[in-house]
Amino acid sequence: MQPAVNFEEIKERFRKASVDEKIEIYTTTQGLTVEQFKELLRMFPLQHLDKLERAMG
């Protein structure tokens, strides 16, 4: 059984992270809801979306 995800902690780490760290957090974090992933995505710098897409591809 997976431990509970502390979304507020993840969100704070994501907010402070570099673009590469944001991509790492976004692509490796498990257990988030679709809405939580969308919230992180809204915090992602738009000019680097192509880099995130490549990492997820």
Secondary structure, DSSP 8 states (H G I E B T S, - for coil): ------HHHHHHHHHHS-HHHHHHHHHH--S--HHHHHHHHHTS-GGGHHHHHHHH-
